Amino acid sequence: MMRELPRTSFVSAATTNVAGWTLLVSVLLGTLMLGGCEEDAGPLPENMPPETYLTIQGTSLDTVNYRQILRWWGSDTDGRVVGYCIRWDGGWEPRVPLEPCEFDDGTYYFTTATVDTFIVPTEGTFAERTFEVRAMDDEGLVDPTGRSQTFRLENWAPELYWSQIVARPTISLPAVSFAFTSDDLDGRNTVTSYRVWLDGEDEESDGRAVTDTLFAFEVEDFGDSFGERTIFVRAFDEARTPSNVIEHTWMVEAPPEERYLLIDNVSSDTPGESTEDTFFRAVFDGFAPDDYFVYDIEERGDFRSPAEIRPLLDIFDGVVWYGGARNLTNDTSCFFNMGMAEEAITGYLEDGGNMVLVYRDAVGDSAALTPDFAEQIAGIEGYYREIGTGEHNIRLRPGSDVDTPLDAAPLEISGSTSTSDFMQVAKDIDVLFSVAPGFLDPERYEPEQTTPAVLGLESRRAPGKLAIVTFNLARSTRNDNDLTVGEALLQRVLP
């Protein structure tokens, strides 16, 4: 039989629950009635600085490489870490630009990274360097102690040698280049810079820092001190460790006082070698007597590098550069030296220099100067070519007339000038030498010659003037006006 619970139990429980809810409601209503009467809880607690942690491998007694990978992190109990202030002693600077931390005098740099590879300056083969890191929270507060570690760092010193590719001079004008090469047991690519200075200069205060292994001196570098000079070079690796010093002594000629430069690029074994030499010297004797300097490439040797050509050109107000008739030695030298000089020639013209080039293969296929130079600087749009072979070098027959606005009468070829480039030029280019329409056989050459075929031009596409002549001007003597035309050419182009 089921037992029946007393009713008083339910009444008591209900009464108790009602009383409890009544009390709770009363408390809540009382709180709401108080409204804005808040009690002052006092000042907020101060922001606590973050904590910094640094991962160290090994001990402080270990000797390690100057290139170090470090990891760090931070924590903040009442906010968050937004970055870190880092530094090394010993003159370290970050490889990428970083802002200085504002809390310090600028020796710390701010970063959000938590790992980095550091290249630490040792400035020698051994050094002790200390790394420090401090976390920064979202209110700009920096860990006042941070973490630090001192490392014993080692590094191999680089070795420096003279390059065997570029010959060192025994005598030169004050426009000369030198080349060096380096090695390092830490890796050849760790050599980052070089310091170059001359005798009489101080390595630290006067030495020039360069990053290229090819260096050229200009006139201004020698001051007024010519004669015997010595160059010194030292290398530095990425840890700023210096190499051995190499040196070379040679004789430096005083800069020429003449206004014009005549570059003789004809070899002595060229057929009729004296023809070009005699002609251009006679032309200059009429144009600017005693005011031109002859640079004989065969006597002085090929230019050592492109770096020394521009300083040479800059000494002079105008330049004439000529080659000779077809000859292996002559052509090899012209191709090598003119080709090496293209950048220097372009810069010289861009800065207002004026130049005359007289050589049958100065431009064209497999020529000394590139197709880009021929098109963009000289304004050459194309060449007449022999049908079937595509050959662009065309023989100028003895007795041929070469028209020119530089003289009333045309030049008349006195003998074979070997081969020449017959050019087509843009409308903004002035024609200086040409052969009349119909000179080229339309059944043999393309395209059909309906306009003069150009053998010499003047371009003003750069601030300076450039003239290119693709036939042997010196072998146009039948009308006895060759020297007159040569002088008129120089008067037109050179200042």
Secondary structure by P-SEA (a helix, b strand, c coil): ccccccaaaaaaaaaaaaaaaaaaaaaaaaaaaaccccccccccccbbbbbbbbbbccccccccccbbbbbbccccccccccbbbbbbcccccccccccccccccccbbbbcccbbbbbcccccccbbbbbbbbbbccccccccccbbbbbbbbbbbbbbbccccbbbbccccccbbbbbbbccccccccccbbbbbcccccccccbbbbcccbbbbccccccccccbbbbbbbbbccccccccccbbbbbbcccccccbbbbbcccccccccaaaaaaaaaaaaacccccccccccccccccccccaaaaaaaaccbbbbbcccccaaaaaaaaaaaaaaaaaaaaaaaaccccccccccccccccccccccccccccccccccccccccccccccccbbbbbccccbbbbbcccccccccccccccccccbbbccccccccccccccccccccccccccccbbbbbbcccccccccccaaaaaaaaaaaaccc
